[in-house]
Amino acid sequence: MFTKSENSSKIETVIGPSVSIDGGFVSQGDVKIEGSVTGSIVTNGNLLVGEQAHITANIQASNAYIAGHIKGNLQVKERLELAPTSKIDGDISTKVLIVAEGAQVSGKFNMGSLSSQALANDRNSHKKPVANAAV
C-alpha cells in the first residue's frame, strides 16, 4: 500500500486537484486522485484518494487509502484504509478495513475473504447496516 516514504514514481496515473473527469477509467497501475471524478474507477493497482478529492463513482481497486469524499460503492480486494478526513456515502466490500477516528461512513460493510462473485450472490446476508455513522 502507499507509505509516506514510498517513491511517487510507482504511481502511474495522477489526477491533480484542478482536474475534473466526467466518465470512468480503467488502470492497471497505481492511481492517485486529488481532483474530482464522476463515473467509475477500476484499477488493478492501489488507489490513493487525497483530502480535497470529490468522487461520485463506483470504485474497484486492489488496495485503497481514502482521505477525501466518495459517493459510490467501494470494492477493495485486499486492504482499505479510511483517513480521519474521509467521508464515504456507499457500501464497502474489502478483506481488511482500517478506520481512523473521525472517518465518516454511511453505507454497509462486507469484510472477509469472499470473492466478488460470492459477494454479488450473497449481497444481503453478510452486510451490517451503518446509518450515517461517524466511525
Biotite code that builds the C-alpha atoms (Angstrom):
import biotite.structure as struc

atoms = struc.array([
    struc.Atom([0.000, 0.000, 0.000], chain_id="A", res_id=1, res_name="MET", atom_name="CA", element="C"),
    struc.Atom([1.068, 3.630, -0.037], chain_id="A", res_id=2, res_name="PHE", atom_name="CA", element="C"),
    struc.Atom([3.504, 4.820, 2.588], chain_id="A", res_id=3, res_name="THR", atom_name="CA", element="C"),
    struc.Atom([4.975, 8.253, 3.317], chain_id="A", res_id=4, res_name="LYS", atom_name="CA", element="C"),
    struc.Atom([8.407, 7.084, 2.243], chain_id="A", res_id=5, res_name="SER", atom_name="CA", element="C"),
    struc.Atom([7.190, 5.418, -0.945], chain_id="A", res_id=6, res_name="GLU", atom_name="CA", element="C"),
    struc.Atom([8.544, 6.896, -4.147], chain_id="A", res_id=7, res_name="ASN", atom_name="CA", element="C"),
    struc.Atom([5.848, 8.595, -6.223], chain_id="A", res_id=8, res_name="SER", atom_name="CA", element="C"),
    struc.Atom([7.315, 7.009, -9.373], chain_id="A", res_id=9, res_name="SER", atom_name="CA", element="C"),
    struc.Atom([5.246, 3.897, -8.621], chain_id="A", res_id=10, res_name="LYS", atom_name="CA", element="C"),
    struc.Atom([2.069, 5.908, -9.221], chain_id="A", res_id=11, res_name="ILE", atom_name="CA", element="C"),
    struc.Atom([1.106, 5.504, -12.859], chain_id="A", res_id=12, res_name="GLU", atom_name="CA", element="C"),
    struc.Atom([-1.871, 7.891, -13.030], chain_id="A", res_id=13, res_name="THR", atom_name="CA", element="C"),
    struc.Atom([-2.318, 11.214, -11.212], chain_id="A", res_id=14, res_name="VAL", atom_name="CA", element="C"),
    struc.Atom([-5.492, 13.271, -11.357], chain_id="A", res_id=15, res_name="ILE", atom_name="CA", element="C"),
    struc.Atom([-4.459, 16.651, -9.987], chain_id="A", res_id=16, res_name="GLY", atom_name="CA", element="C"),
    struc.Atom([-6.530, 18.999, -7.842], chain_id="A", res_id=17, res_name="PRO", atom_name="CA", element="C"),
    struc.Atom([-7.538, 21.189, -10.805], chain_id="A", res_id=18, res_name="SER", atom_name="CA", element="C"),
    struc.Atom([-8.656, 18.205, -12.931], chain_id="A", res_id=19, res_name="VAL", atom_name="CA", element="C"),
    struc.Atom([-12.272, 17.089, -13.261], chain_id="A", res_id=20, res_name="SER", atom_name="CA", element="C"),
    struc.Atom([-13.114, 13.852, -15.092], chain_id="A", res_id=21, res_name="ILE", atom_name="CA", element="C"),
    struc.Atom([-16.645, 13.070, -16.244], chain_id="A", res_id=22, res_name="ASP", atom_name="CA", element="C"),
    struc.Atom([-16.688, 9.387, -17.183], chain_id="A", res_id=23, res_name="GLY", atom_name="CA", element="C"),
    struc.Atom([-14.969, 6.288, -15.963], chain_id="A", res_id=24, res_name="GLY", atom_name="CA", element="C"),
    struc.Atom([-11.485, 4.947, -16.410], chain_id="A", res_id=25, res_name="PHE", atom_name="CA", element="C"),
    struc.Atom([-9.589, 1.688, -16.070], chain_id="A", res_id=26, res_name="VAL", atom_name="CA", element="C"),
    struc.Atom([-5.943, 1.398, -14.984], chain_id="A", res_id=27, res_name="SER", atom_name="CA", element="C"),
    struc.Atom([-3.527, -1.459, -14.474], chain_id="A", res_id=28, res_name="GLN", atom_name="CA", element="C"),
    struc.Atom([-1.252, 0.517, -12.158], chain_id="A", res_id=29, res_name="GLY", atom_name="CA", element="C"),
    struc.Atom([-1.437, 2.724, -9.093], chain_id="A", res_id=30, res_name="ASP", atom_name="CA", element="C"),
    struc.Atom([-3.732, 5.767, -9.218], chain_id="A", res_id=31, res_name="VAL", atom_name="CA", element="C"),
    struc.Atom([-3.682, 8.982, -7.178], chain_id="A", res_id=32, res_name="LYS", atom_name="CA", element="C"),
    struc.Atom([-6.721, 11.264, -7.248], chain_id="A", res_id=33, res_name="ILE", atom_name="CA", element="C"),
    struc.Atom([-6.618, 14.818, -5.886], chain_id="A", res_id=34, res_name="GLU", atom_name="CA", element="C"),
    struc.Atom([-9.339, 16.289, -8.161], chain_id="A", res_id=35, res_name="GLY", atom_name="CA", element="C"),
    struc.Atom([-12.859, 15.160, -8.988], chain_id="A", res_id=36, res_name="SER", atom_name="CA", element="C"),
    struc.Atom([-14.135, 12.125, -10.848], chain_id="A", res_id=37, res_name="VAL", atom_name="CA", element="C"),
    struc.Atom([-17.695, 11.250, -11.867], chain_id="A", res_id=38, res_name="THR", atom_name="CA", element="C"),
    struc.Atom([-18.265, 7.827, -13.426], chain_id="A", res_id=39, res_name="GLY", atom_name="CA", element="C"),
    struc.Atom([-16.388, 4.679, -12.437], chain_id="A", res_id=40, res_name="SER", atom_name="CA", element="C"),
    struc.Atom([-12.847, 3.866, -11.341], chain_id="A", res_id=41, res_name="ILE", atom_name="CA", element="C"),
    struc.Atom([-11.242, 0.462, -11.820], chain_id="A", res_id=42, res_name="VAL", atom_name="CA", element="C"),
    struc.Atom([-7.598, -0.286, -11.093], chain_id="A", res_id=43, res_name="THR", atom_name="CA", element="C"),
    struc.Atom([-5.681, -3.494, -10.599], chain_id="A", res_id=44, res_name="ASN", atom_name="CA", element="C"),
    struc.Atom([-3.220, -1.441, -8.570], chain_id="A", res_id=45, res_name="GLY", atom_name="CA", element="C"),
    struc.Atom([-3.509, 0.751, -5.496], chain_id="A", res_id=46, res_name="ASN", atom_name="CA", element="C"),
    struc.Atom([-5.763, 3.789, -5.202], chain_id="A", res_id=47, res_name="LEU", atom_name="CA", element="C"),
    struc.Atom([-4.906, 6.912, -3.210], chain_id="A", res_id=48, res_name="LEU", atom_name="CA", element="C"),
    struc.Atom([-7.666, 9.496, -2.784], chain_id="A", res_id=49, res_name="VAL", atom_name="CA", element="C"),
    struc.Atom([-6.440, 12.830, -1.402], chain_id="A", res_id=50, res_name="GLY", atom_name="CA", element="C"),
    struc.Atom([-8.215, 15.049, 1.134], chain_id="A", res_id=51, res_name="GLU", atom_name="CA", element="C"),
    struc.Atom([-9.536, 17.508, -1.462], chain_id="A", res_id=52, res_name="GLN", atom_name="CA", element="C"),
    struc.Atom([-10.799, 14.817, -3.861], chain_id="A", res_id=53, res_name="ALA", atom_name="CA", element="C"),
    struc.Atom([-14.509, 14.517, -4.609], chain_id="A", res_id=54, res_name="HIS", atom_name="CA", element="C"),
    struc.Atom([-15.560, 11.310, -6.317], chain_id="A", res_id=55, res_name="ILE", atom_name="CA", element="C"),
    struc.Atom([-19.013, 10.221, -7.462], chain_id="A", res_id=56, res_name="THR", atom_name="CA", element="C"),
    struc.Atom([-18.252, 6.760, -8.754], chain_id="A", res_id=57, res_name="ALA", atom_name="CA", element="C"),
    struc.Atom([-18.220, 3.059, -8.007], chain_id="A", res_id=58, res_name="ASN", atom_name="CA", element="C"),
    struc.Atom([-14.645, 2.029, -7.298], chain_id="A", res_id=59, res_name="ILE", atom_name="CA", element="C"),
    struc.Atom([-12.696, -1.222, -7.665], chain_id="A", res_id=60, res_name="GLN", atom_name="CA", element="C"),
    struc.Atom([-9.072, -1.476, -6.527], chain_id="A", res_id=61, res_name="ALA", atom_name="CA", element="C"),
    struc.Atom([-6.586, -3.917, -5.035], chain_id="A", res_id=62, res_name="SER", atom_name="CA", element="C"),
    struc.Atom([-5.793, -1.632, -2.068], chain_id="A", res_id=63, res_name="ASN", atom_name="CA", element="C"),
    struc.Atom([-7.015, 1.856, -1.251], chain_id="A", res_id=64, res_name="ALA", atom_name="CA", element="C"),
    struc.Atom([-6.244, 4.768, 1.054], chain_id="A", res_id=65, res_name="TYR", atom_name="CA", element="C"),
    struc.Atom([-9.114, 7.262, 1.180], chain_id="A", res_id=66, res_name="ILE", atom_name="CA", element="C"),
    struc.Atom([-8.793, 10.763, 2.649], chain_id="A", res_id=67, res_name="ALA", atom_name="CA", element="C"),
    struc.Atom([-11.414, 12.581, 0.526], chain_id="A", res_id=68, res_name="GLY", atom_name="CA", element="C"),
    struc.Atom([-15.135, 12.321, -0.237], chain_id="A", res_id=69, res_name="HIS", atom_name="CA", element="C"),
    struc.Atom([-16.659, 9.414, -2.148], chain_id="A", res_id=70, res_name="ILE", atom_name="CA", element="C"),
    struc.Atom([-20.257, 8.903, -3.161], chain_id="A", res_id=71, res_name="LYS", atom_name="CA", element="C"),
    struc.Atom([-20.436, 5.377, -4.533], chain_id="A", res_id=72, res_name="GLY", atom_name="CA", element="C"),
    struc.Atom([-19.623, 1.785, -3.653], chain_id="A", res_id=73, res_name="ASN", atom_name="CA", element="C"),
    struc.Atom([-16.075, 0.609, -2.933], chain_id="A", res_id=74, res_name="LEU", atom_name="CA", element="C"),
    struc.Atom([-14.882, -2.892, -3.727], chain_id="A", res_id=75, res_name="GLN", atom_name="CA", element="C"),
    struc.Atom([-11.308, -3.314, -2.491], chain_id="A", res_id=76, res_name="VAL", atom_name="CA", element="C"),
    struc.Atom([-9.735, -6.754, -2.890], chain_id="A", res_id=77, res_name="LYS", atom_name="CA", element="C"),
    struc.Atom([-7.274, -6.574, -0.006], chain_id="A", res_id=78, res_name="GLU", atom_name="CA", element="C"),
    struc.Atom([-6.877, -3.548, 2.299], chain_id="A", res_id=79, res_name="ARG", atom_name="CA", element="C"),
    struc.Atom([-8.917, -0.357, 2.627], chain_id="A", res_id=80, res_name="LEU", atom_name="CA", element="C"),
    struc.Atom([-7.762, 2.437, 4.924], chain_id="A", res_id=81, res_name="GLU", atom_name="CA", element="C"),
    struc.Atom([-10.033, 5.364, 5.768], chain_id="A", res_id=82, res_name="LEU", atom_name="CA", element="C"),
    struc.Atom([-8.279, 8.530, 6.966], chain_id="A", res_id=83, res_name="ALA", atom_name="CA", element="C"),
    struc.Atom([-9.797, 10.878, 9.564], chain_id="A", res_id=84, res_name="PRO", atom_name="CA", element="C"),
    struc.Atom([-10.874, 13.247, 6.757], chain_id="A", res_id=85, res_name="THR", atom_name="CA", element="C"),
    struc.Atom([-12.618, 10.575, 4.669], chain_id="A", res_id=86, res_name="SER", atom_name="CA", element="C"),
    struc.Atom([-16.338, 10.672, 4.019], chain_id="A", res_id=87, res_name="LYS", atom_name="CA", element="C"),
    struc.Atom([-17.951, 7.691, 2.290], chain_id="A", res_id=88, res_name="ILE", atom_name="CA", element="C"),
    struc.Atom([-21.572, 7.521, 1.149], chain_id="A", res_id=89, res_name="ASP", atom_name="CA", element="C"),
    struc.Atom([-21.853, 3.981, -0.202], chain_id="A", res_id=90, res_name="GLY", atom_name="CA", element="C"),
    struc.Atom([-21.306, 0.322, 0.514], chain_id="A", res_id=91, res_name="ASP", atom_name="CA", element="C"),
    struc.Atom([-17.852, -1.086, 1.256], chain_id="A", res_id=92, res_name="ILE", atom_name="CA", element="C"),
    struc.Atom([-16.559, -4.550, 0.447], chain_id="A", res_id=93, res_name="SER", atom_name="CA", element="C"),
    struc.Atom([-12.991, -5.444, 1.466], chain_id="A", res_id=94, res_name="THR", atom_name="CA", element="C"),
    struc.Atom([-10.878, -8.088, 3.125], chain_id="A", res_id=95, res_name="LYS", atom_name="CA", element="C"),
    struc.Atom([-9.215, -5.737, 5.666], chain_id="A", res_id=96, res_name="VAL", atom_name="CA", element="C"),
    struc.Atom([-10.661, -2.408, 6.844], chain_id="A", res_id=97, res_name="LEU", atom_name="CA", element="C"),
    struc.Atom([-8.762, 0.195, 8.867], chain_id="A", res_id=98, res_name="ILE", atom_name="CA", element="C"),
    struc.Atom([-10.809, 3.171, 10.045], chain_id="A", res_id=99, res_name="VAL", atom_name="CA", element="C"),
    struc.Atom([-9.226, 6.231, 11.648], chain_id="A", res_id=100, res_name="ALA", atom_name="CA", element="C"),
    struc.Atom([-11.085, 8.223, 14.265], chain_id="A", res_id=101, res_name="GLU", atom_name="CA", element="C"),
    struc.Atom([-13.120, 10.905, 12.516], chain_id="A", res_id=102, res_name="GLY", atom_name="CA", element="C"),
    struc.Atom([-13.798, 8.961, 9.311], chain_id="A", res_id=103, res_name="ALA", atom_name="CA", element="C"),
    struc.Atom([-17.455, 9.073, 8.262], chain_id="A", res_id=104, res_name="GLN", atom_name="CA", element="C"),
    struc.Atom([-19.283, 6.208, 6.566], chain_id="A", res_id=105, res_name="VAL", atom_name="CA", element="C"),
    struc.Atom([-22.901, 5.968, 5.502], chain_id="A", res_id=106, res_name="SER", atom_name="CA", element="C"),
    struc.Atom([-23.433, 2.530, 3.997], chain_id="A", res_id=107, res_name="GLY", atom_name="CA", element="C"),
    struc.Atom([-22.967, -1.181, 4.552], chain_id="A", res_id=108, res_name="LYS", atom_name="CA", element="C"),
    struc.Atom([-19.781, -3.136, 5.242], chain_id="A", res_id=109, res_name="PHE", atom_name="CA", element="C"),
    struc.Atom([-18.822, -6.566, 3.961], chain_id="A", res_id=110, res_name="ASN", atom_name="CA", element="C"),
    struc.Atom([-15.456, -7.742, 5.246], chain_id="A", res_id=111, res_name="MET", atom_name="CA", element="C"),
    struc.Atom([-13.641, -11.013, 4.852], chain_id="A", res_id=112, res_name="GLY", atom_name="CA", element="C"),
    struc.Atom([-12.153, -13.172, 2.157], chain_id="A", res_id=113, res_name="SER", atom_name="CA", element="C"),
    struc.Atom([-15.252, -13.654, -0.007], chain_id="A", res_id=114, res_name="LEU", atom_name="CA", element="C"),
    struc.Atom([-14.715, -13.408, -3.746], chain_id="A", res_id=115, res_name="SER", atom_name="CA", element="C"),
    struc.Atom([-16.504, -10.700, -5.741], chain_id="A", res_id=116, res_name="SER", atom_name="CA", element="C"),
    struc.Atom([-18.816, -13.292, -7.250], chain_id="A", res_id=117, res_name="GLN", atom_name="CA", element="C"),
    struc.Atom([-19.716, -14.586, -3.799], chain_id="A", res_id=118, res_name="ALA", atom_name="CA", element="C"),
    struc.Atom([-20.358, -11.009, -2.699], chain_id="A", res_id=119, res_name="LEU", atom_name="CA", element="C"),
    struc.Atom([-22.703, -10.444, -5.607], chain_id="A", res_id=120, res_name="ALA", atom_name="CA", element="C"),
    struc.Atom([-24.553, -13.706, -4.948], chain_id="A", res_id=121, res_name="ASN", atom_name="CA", element="C"),
    struc.Atom([-24.749, -13.242, -1.189], chain_id="A", res_id=122, res_name="ASP", atom_name="CA", element="C"),
    struc.Atom([-25.179, -9.467, -1.065], chain_id="A", res_id=123, res_name="ARG", atom_name="CA", element="C"),
    struc.Atom([-27.611, -9.150, 1.830], chain_id="A", res_id=124, res_name="ASN", atom_name="CA", element="C"),
    struc.Atom([-26.670, -11.947, 4.213], chain_id="A", res_id=125, res_name="SER", atom_name="CA", element="C"),
    struc.Atom([-23.267, -10.645, 5.396], chain_id="A", res_id=126, res_name="HIS", atom_name="CA", element="C"),
    struc.Atom([-23.652, -6.863, 5.373], chain_id="A", res_id=127, res_name="LYS", atom_name="CA", element="C"),
    struc.Atom([-24.042, -4.856, 8.549], chain_id="A", res_id=128, res_name="LYS", atom_name="CA", element="C"),
    struc.Atom([-26.008, -1.616, 8.118], chain_id="A", res_id=129, res_name="PRO", atom_name="CA", element="C"),
    struc.Atom([-24.409, 1.578, 9.355], chain_id="A", res_id=130, res_name="VAL", atom_name="CA", element="C"),
    struc.Atom([-26.628, 4.650, 9.064], chain_id="A", res_id=131, res_name="ALA", atom_name="CA", element="C"),
    struc.Atom([-24.752, 7.960, 8.940], chain_id="A", res_id=132, res_name="ASN", atom_name="CA", element="C"),
    struc.Atom([-22.245, 6.720, 11.470], chain_id="A", res_id=133, res_name="ALA", atom_name="CA", element="C"),
    struc.Atom([-19.059, 8.521, 12.273], chain_id="A", res_id=134, res_name="ALA", atom_name="CA", element="C"),
    struc.Atom([-16.677, 5.646, 12.722], chain_id="A", res_id=135, res_name="VAL", atom_name="CA", element="C"),
])
